[in-house]
Amino acid sequence: MEATPGAAELIEAAIESIRAELLPALTGRAAFQARVVLTVLDTARREVRDAPAADAAELARLRGLLGADPGIGAIGVGAAASSSAASGAPGADAAAGTDAAQRRAELPALRRTLCDAIREGRIDLDTPGLAAHLWADVLARVAIDQPTYPSFVREAAPATDRTRD
């Protein structure tokens, strides 16, 4: 049986075709536009490939952060969200403890809850885990949007690489 290529593979094929066959034949504005399209496709490929894991990690951090103080969590963080994974429901995402559809619904709500709690002063940078969560979120987003950004490259390098400077 032949497997159908996924979105990441399809995007990769388009990138390689443009890069290998079209771009060398183009000049001027058309070559510039082709490079813009390649940049967009590269970002889309990283989004398709990396965003689900980044979202699952963010969801787990937010559940932990917001569930630690019942006064902060304005929505039911734990019970309903983890019940489908605990029951072994089809499509359960082991890393996040929920399926993708529930994660897509729950993640924006938890982000809003966090923003509201920060804005209202219920949590701040002294709250255990908040700074680490925010930093991890920024690094995950930059890894998708701008992985060659110099400050990101420096921060994302293993600690042993940074100590050589």
N, C-alpha and C positions, 0 to 999 in steps of 0.2 A: 504494500500500500504506500502510496506517495503522500507525503505530508504537504499541506498547503503552507507556503511561507507566511510568517507573521508580519506584522506591521514594520518591525525593526528591519527585517530582512528585505522587505520591499523598498523601504527608504534607502537602505544600503545599496541596493541595486541601482536605484535612480542616481544616487550620489556618484557611484563608480562610473556609470554611463556618461553623466555630464562631465565629470572630471577627466576621464580617459578619452572620450570621443568628441564631445561637443566643445569643451573649453579650448583645446588646442587649435581648433578651427576658427575661433572667434577673435575679434580684435575690438578695440575701442569700447564704446558703450555696451555693446552686446556681451563682450567678455566680462565687463564689470557687472552687468546684470546677472550673468551666469554665476559669478562668484557670490553675489548676494543670495541667489537661490541656493547655492551650496551651503552657505552659512545657515540659512533657514532650515534646510533639510538636516544638517548636522545637529542643530538644536532640537528639531522634532525627533530625530533618532534617539538622542540622549533622553528626551522626555519620555518616549515610549519605553525605552529600556530601563531607565533608572528611577523614574518618578514613583512607580508602585512601591518599591522598597523604601524610598525616602518617605513616602506618605505613611507606610506602615510603621516605620520607626518614629515618625513624628506623632502618630496617633498613640503609640505606646507611651511615649514620653509625656504627652498631654494627659493621658488617663492617669498616669502616676502622679504628675504634678497637681492636677486638679482634684484628684481623688484623695489626696493626702489631707486636705482640709475641707470637710463637708460644707463649711460656710462659703467656700469658693465655687464649688461645682453646682451651677444652677440647673444642670440637666443630669439625668441619671447616667453617670459615666460607666459604672461597672456592671450592674445586673443584666439589663437587656442586651448590652453590647457583647458580653462574653457568653451569653447563653447558647447562641447558635454554634459557636466554636466548641464549647464544652460538650455539646450534644453530638458533635461529629457531623454536623450538617454538611450536605454537599456544598462544595465551593468554599469551605472555611479556609481562611488564610491563617496558617499556624503562627506566622510572625506577628500578626496584628491581633489575632484572636477574633477575627470577624471576617465576613466575606467582603468582596470588593465593593459591592453596591452599598452595603451598610457603611463601609469606611468612607465612601464618597459623600454620604449624607452626614456622618458623625463628625468628620474632620473639620469642616467649616464651622459647625456649631461649637466645637471645642475651641477653635481659634477665636471665635467671637467671645466665648466665655473668658478665655485668657485675657483678651484685650480689654474687656469690661472690668475684670478684676484688677488689672494694672491701672486702668484709667481711674477707677474708684478708690485706689490705694489699698485694696485688700491684700495685694501681694506686691512685692517690689524685688529689687535685685538681691536683697538679703534673704529672700525665700529660697530655701535649699532646692537646687535643681533648676531654677529659672534661668540663670545666666548660662548654664551648660546647655539647656534646651534651646535658647535663642541662638547661641553660637552654632550648635549642631544644625539648626534649621537654616541659618545663613549659609553655612558651608555646603549643605545639600542643594540649596537653590543655585548657588554660584557654580557648583559642579555641573549642573545641567545647562545653565544659561551662558556662563562665561568661564569654561574650565581652563583657559589659558591666561586668565587675568593674573598678572604677576603676584599680587598680594595673596590670591587664592593658592597659586602654585606653591608659594613659600609656606603658607599655613597648612596646606594639605600634605606637604612632604613629611615623611616619617621623622620622628623626633631625632633620630640619629643623623639624618641629613642636615637638620637645622643646627645641630651642635658643631658641625664642621666649619661653619662660617666664622 
